[in-house]
Amino acid sequence: MSLLVIHAPERLPAVTQRRLARALTDSEFTVTGTRRSMAVAPRVVLVCDVPVTPGREQEDLENAGFEADLSSVLAGGILRVPPLRDRIDDLMAIIESISAEPLGVAMGRSHFAPAALKRLHAHRWPGNEQELRAVLGSLVGRSSMEPVQPVELAHLLEEERLPLPDARSEKDRVVDALWRHGFNRTRAAEALGMARKTLYNKIRKYGLSG
C-alpha cells in the first residue's frame, strides 16, 4: 500500500485523532494493547468537506471537529479544493470518476440527454461533490435504458429551501437531540447540523454536562 486515504477524519473519536496525529508525526503506529510498533509507510491523505478561510485553517478545522493535535500536524499541508460550481467545466470528468461506485458503470455524456446535461451544468451545486454523489446514487435502478432526461433530475436538483422557523430555543433543540440519540454526542451533533466540538461548547454553555 503506497497511499492511505481517510475520509471525514473530523468524525473520528478524539482519541483516534490524537493517535493518528502521533503516528503521522513519529512515522510509526503503536498497536492497541501491545508495545509493538508498525512503521507508517504509505502516504496518508485526509479528505474532508470543511470550508476553511486562508490564514484561519487550523481554527476552522478545530471548529469542525478536528482535535488540536491533528490540526497542528496538518498545518502547512492543506490543499483547498474549489467548490464544484467553480469547476463546472470538469463536471463530466468528475461524474465519470465517481459514478462507478454507486452505479457500477462510469456515466458519460451519452448517458444524459442534452437538456439534462444543460441542467446539470446550470445547477449551483451548494452541496458540492457530496450532493453530486447523492444525485448519481438516486439514479441507481433506472428501468429505462434511454439517456437521463431533465424531468428525472428536477426533484433531485431543487434549490435549497429555507427551513421553517423552529420556535424552540437552541437549548431545547440541543437537549432534544441528545435525548433522541441516547446522549451519543456524535449522532446528536450530526442531527443538529453542527460539528461535534460546537455541540460540546453548547453543552457547556447551557450547563448540560452535569
Phi, psi and omega in degrees: 000122181254348181216128177244120181251125179246117180270143178052053180298338180293345179268356177291149175304151183304317182295324178292321178297320181292321177294322178296320179298317179294321180296320180290328180284316185268353183060027175208155184234128179271125181291132182303133177081003180223175174256008183281134179248145178239135178291137176272094186276317186285161170289141183245126179239126177259125183245123179216156180256072183238119177290131180234150179255130179309130181090348180233024185303312184296318180296317180295321179295317181293323177294334180275354177122358178287139171289149183301321181301317183286319180295328178293321179297326183280347183306128179086353181239029183263127176251113182271121179270127179301152178300157185302325182296337178269359178237030188297334177294339180262009187304313183293323178295322179292319178299315179298325183288320188257349184285337183297330183293306181279332187259341181081002179209139179286124181271131177243191182300326183293345180276354183234139173293150180309319180293327178291320177298319179298320179294319179297319182286336181276341182291146183274348177050061180297337179265008178055214186294333178297320177294320179297319178299320180295320179296313180295322178297328180288345180272358178297137176082016176301133180279334183277141176267358179284160178302152178299133182258157181305324182297332179286339181264345188306309183281346180274338185246027178297137179294154182303132178262148179290130180292151176293142180298140179259117185287344181288153175287163178299321180299318180297321180292321179295314180299316181298316181295320179296316179296313184296334183250026174059031180062022171280109189292329179295311180292323179297318179298319179296319180295327180275351180073033180227163178290154181301320181294324177296318178298318178303318179296321178294319180299317178292319182301319184263010177063041183261002186276348181271000000 
